[in-house]
Amino acid sequence: MTVDCGTMSEDTPPIDGGLPDPAVVQARAVRLSTGVVAPFSATFKSLARGFGASAGLGLIVGLISREPIVGAGVGLLLSLASVLVIWRPFTGAPFMRAAELYYDHDCHERAEWRAETGTPMPRGLKAFDAWLTANPAAPERASLLLPLGRLGEADSAIDAMEPATPGDTFGVEILRKTRMMLAGERPDLKPLHETWPSLPDPRERRHKRECLALLDAQLAVDDGRDPIDVLATARGEIDGVHWEMRAPALMAKWSVLAVLLVGATTLITAALVGW
């Protein structure tokens, strides 16, 4: 769903018995979440373009020279150069730490969602709405109702939650603070910053700190500050980030993808030149 944030004001008067206009809340949710995700999505898109261009040039060289191996070599060198150039921000400690936290949080969220609901985690407002239609009574619906601007329903869903652990209680408070932020209020996150170190389960403690960091980052976007610095600071406060979500592993993963792409291009070239 595309929301033109420039055509509506977040100061639009409330409707529906004092609740903000859902369209305004949606616009705010999109603006804040996009501001946090933008540095990472930009890197992903740049890598995709770099790999595509490298494979294409390798294919052209292979066809012109009628030597698929030569084309493969060109494609491989260009792909690896793309990884080194595009992932250069990882040489900077703040971006590296921020990316590790962001991807670790995303991995944890997706795994937890699938374990609890049996479905892939939806992405985007249309997918949120479709999931809620298919799962009208699911406990997890509050986190999707909020960015859709359906705050009255979200309030009821949050109030109906029965946290079983300190981590669950912390998660409910994250939802309440998120609700305040999306409604245009300024939530006080100091109590959560004071509470998270005392959560008893180490894995849960790390994940809840990551959730709090993402909320901090959205507030930073709202203030016009850099969310990378906020995420990097939070990464320095936690241990146990999965090795696959650490910067060297992420770079290696993309390097392997580049090799596979070049390999596929080589096979296509060989077939076209009749090797």
Order of alpha helices (4+ residues) and beta strands (2+ residues): alpha-alpha-alpha-alpha-alpha-alpha-alpha-alpha-alpha-alpha-alpha
